[in-house]
Amino acid sequence: MTAGEQELSAGEIVEYFLDPDDPWEQPRAYVGAFERSRLLHELVASRNDSSDRVLELGCGAGANLAHLYDHGYRDLVTIEVNPDMLSLFESHHPQTFETAEVVRGTIQDEITTIPTDGVEVTAAVAVLTHLHPDHEFVFDELVRVTAETLITIENEETVDDIFFPRNYGDVFEPRGCEQVDVVDSETLSRRTELSDNCYARVFSVDT
């Protein structure tokens, strides 16, 4: 964020992602096959079976969930606020869309509806970086709903009006999670389309 630029409010962040003006955030930019989907599957499969229930926060156009579906994962759930993203998800990955439980709304509104230990795995890919500081209670909720594994693949360094950088080790380890794997930013940018400000972290959740 540049000097003198005012931080967006929590409500403005939601409104922005309902109708983003950045070309990188347009729904059609999320259609396709991505290396980050392959990485997410590797991290999930390293600790969890395909029979486990997986929650993805902010599925976008469904690429990550579709990749998991193609590798045998069927018990899938997501929370997504943008209806245009979900329309693309349904049209490009109809089998995954039909199989998954799709919760329409914001993470901060809907995460409280998921039961304690309701999923074995929770994954966030380039989503939590946009979570406004007013909604950081979501981090406690993610630990509550996750029975085994929590995965973050997030931009931890960019400062902008829609980015709120955090070290997710510092976020989740004080909440009782154990970081069991990390992919550094250099490796992540080499392996995926993500920027060199991103890190992948895997946490074991003991609730």
Secondary structure, DSSP 4 states (H G I P E B T S, - for coil): --TTPPPPPHHHHHHHHHS--SGGGSGGGG-S--HHHHHHHHHHHTT--TTS-EEEES-TTSHHHHHHHHTT---EEEEE--HHHHHHHHHH-HHHHHHSEEEES-HHHHGGGSPTT-EEEEEEES-GGG--GGGTHHHHHHHHHEEEEEEEEEE-S--BTTB----HHHHHGGGT-EEEEEE-HHHHHHHSSS-TTEEEEEEE---
